[in-house]
Every structure is written in C-alpha cells, then in structure tokens.
Amino acid sequence: MKAQNIKRFLQKELNGWWIISMIGAAIILLPILFVFFSLFQEPNENWMHVKQYLLTNFLFNTFTLMTITGLVTACLGVTLAWLIAAYDFPLKKFFRWGLILPLAIPPYIAAYTYRTMLGYTGVIQVTLRNTFDYQVNPELLSVSSLRGAIFVFSLFLFPYVYIITKAYLENQSTAYIENARVLGSKPLAVFFRVVLPLSRPAIIGGVVLVIYEVLSDYGVTSYFGIQTITTAIFQTWFGMYDVDTAMRLAAWLMVIVVGLFILERMLRKQRRYNLSNKTRPLSPKQLKGLPALAAFSYCSIVFAFGFLIPFVQLLSWAKLTFHKVWDESFITLLYQTIYVALISTILILIIAVIVANVSRTHSTFSYVLSKLVTSGYSIPGAIVAIGVLAIFISLDQWLAPLYSYMGYGNAPLILSLSIVMLIVGYTIRFMATGFNAIEVGFEKVGIKYAEASRMLGKNVTKTFFKIDLPLMKGAIVSGFILTFVEITKELPLVLLLRPFNFETLSTKTYQYAKDELIYEASITSLMIIAISALSVVVIQMIDKKKVER
C-alpha cells in the first residue's frame, strides 16, 4: 500500500520544479552537515591544544556577548516599540521609521567609528581638552573590550526586537491593552502585566535574531581583540592553516546555534501568535508635558547614538579622504561588490520561487522543505564558509584527474579558488531572506487561481508565468532588495571564501580599519550604509501598506 502511494505521488508530482527544489535543499544542507559530522572525526594536535587551553575562554566570551546583548536589546527594543505603538508624542512619525535606521550601519563599521571618536585623538577627547580644558581618563571612554562590543551590538541590533514587537503590539494585542486601560490600570501596570506577557513570542523571536547576528560576527570582536568561537575559526584557518580544527570549532558553534533554536521553540511552545484578520490597530494615547518630553528624549538619544552621530562622523571623515579613495580602483571595488551580489541574489530568488511554488501545494512536505532551504540563515557565516570550503576542496580532489588531463597539474585547486564558491556560500547563507519574501507573496496570491489554471489543462510552469508571476512582482522586488542588501553587508563569509585579490565594500572597509586607515574607510562605509538604507525603506513601505489595510 505504501509503495503504491509513493508511486502515485511520484507520478503526479515529480516534475522539474520538484527536482530543482530537492537539489536546492541538498546544496544548502550538505555543507552544514559536513561541518557537523566533523565532530566525529579523529582530532589533531592543534585541536587538543585549543580544547585544553583556549576553548573555555572562547565559550565564556561568546556566551557573555550573547546573554548581555540579548537582555539589553530586549529592553531597548520592547520599550521603544511600546512607546511608538501606544502613545503619540512629538516626532513620533519620524521615530517610527528612524529607529530602524541603526540596522543600516553594520556593527563592524560602528565599532571602528566609535573607537576612533572616543580615542585619545578622537573628536570627544580633543574637544574636552582644547575647548573645556578637561582631561578625561582614556580608560573610561575605551570601547575596545567586551563592554564596548556589548555597547555596539546592543545599539545597532536592537531594531530586530523593535520591529517585530511593534508590529505585534499594533496589530495583535489591541483588545487586551484597551481593556486594561478601561479597567483603570496605570501605564506601568499595563506594560508589565499585559504587554510583556503578550509580547513574549515577539520578544523571543527578535532576541534570537540578535543572538544569531552576534554569533555570526567577526568584524567587531576581531577589531576589539575579543576571543570568541568565530574569531578562533579565523585564527586557526589563517594563522595555523588548519582547516580540520576550524571545522571542529565551527561544529561546536553550530551546536550552540541548534541548542539556541531548540530553546527558542521550547520557550514559545505554549505561546504562539494569535493572528487574526479582524484585528484593528491600537489607538495611541496622546502624551503631554513631562511624559511627552521624556518619550521624545528617549527616542532621540537612541536614534542619535544608534545612527546620527556615527553617520555624521563618517561624512566628516569622507570629506577629508574623498580625493584619495575615489579613483579607478574604487570603481572596480564597487563593480565587484554589485556583480557578485547581483548574481547571488538572482540565483537565490530563482531557487526561492521554485521551492516556494512547490511547497505551497503540500502540507508536511512543504514544512520540511521550507525549513531545509531556510536553515542557512540561522547558521553563522563562518560555519557556512567552512562547510562550503570543505565541499569544494573535496570536489577539486575528486576532479583532480580531469584537471590533470586538461593540463592544470596533478592536484590544482580550481573551484576552491573561484568566485563560484563565494556565490554558493552567499546562496546558502541568505536563501531565507529571499524565500521568506517569496513565500509571503504566494500566501497573499493564494492557490485558487493556480488551481483553476491547472483544471483548464495548464501545467505548473505555464500557470506560474501566466498567473502567479504577474501577481508576485511586488514580493519578488522586495525579496530582491532585502537579499541584495544582506549580501552587500556580509563580512565573515566573504573574508573566508573570496578569491585571491578579490575585494568587496565590506572586506575593503574591514581592511582599512584593520590597518588603522579609519578616515579612508569612511567612503566604503557610507556606500554600505546607503545600500543598507534600501532595506529600511522597503521595511517602511511594507509596514505602511499593512497599516493602510
């Protein structure tokens, strides 16, 4: 009976779309599994040294960054989301989208900007000495520490919590909050007794995204000299030239990620979103006097430190070095960034469209398939890079006889030194970004039109191009922009997988900062911020459409 069911399924559903979906899922999953199974291989001497003397410190710093950053971003994101969702005060409409702008500045750019600003020769200490004749203790303003990394991560990653929590409060908790107000509960009581318990799923979801970003980071921790598992991966790779130890460290990092994912599911198991199409937006209360001033000041301070101050500082540095940086080599750098991001984004969207179109017609199968293709986003870039590199080295070894026959030598590295490896890494890492946008688009379109087309004798491909694609243009554009921006900002993965002498805006920015050429790094940083601001605009447009509906 089971064999007949399987045969019937294959005859009915097996087509090019289904096959490509399976291949895409396998490509995404294979490098991740390759890293995981390295835990079961025989360790070498370098790993035994790392395990005995260094691993405890790596784990302590990693967990400290995760825990404290998660708590601080939760406090910032939830309080700001509550103010924007529940109250009216001066410049609220501006802060509504302005508080998303810190996401446009990657943490590694913020790290070198604040370190230079707060340094002995930075604008803060120079102004205090020359203008106010005040000598401040440099240690008080130093951010090159675990404390400084927490400051940077919290200030530039809290929008993840803010966006998700704000959307939930505005659309899914209206009745409970308004009932509490009618019953005479004071604002603090409403916040602690109603808002926080109701928003727990949104808060957990946002904090988990923040922690994923912290685990993926290499720019901030390496620049501040903090030893984490991610920095250890780079050190064993580039310092010891030991891929096996780097893979084992990546495997342990992946164990942390999987454990975090399981913990999130356990915490949210009994508290899920109660989505309803009949909900109405929360009616904000007007603040006046001191409360209005306090809300305005709080939002202003966070916006200033999270975007305005570093952005203005980068602009002032850019004026000093524009003539030195903006030349033919910079145009080449910009071309390489756009070129590789464009190819990767197009590939991601093609696979995302195929997988999403296949998965919407099945229940259990669609759930499993969607989880497989989006698993790369929760895996840090260093893990993806290690897995991709290991796979490509194995491919080169397998193809060595062919290379030898073609005149490339006995054991050359062809694929492992090509841009193809970087594109595959981008595709695995950011498939979730494109897929989620496409999946939302398919959910809005529904399946009625596609089913009608199939009943009229059209196959899956003709139905998609004639019916679904015209209705999906908005979702495809949104997915393209968001994916392109994420690829442009990525640092750890491109540092590990880029071909020799291949630079992007992110790697050049990091190299400038590493060489203490901070002023020169401002031009490339501003380009990244300008591109990243596109994602903020897209998020704001989507949010505006939801509010209008």
Disulfide bonds with the S-S distance in Angstrom:
none
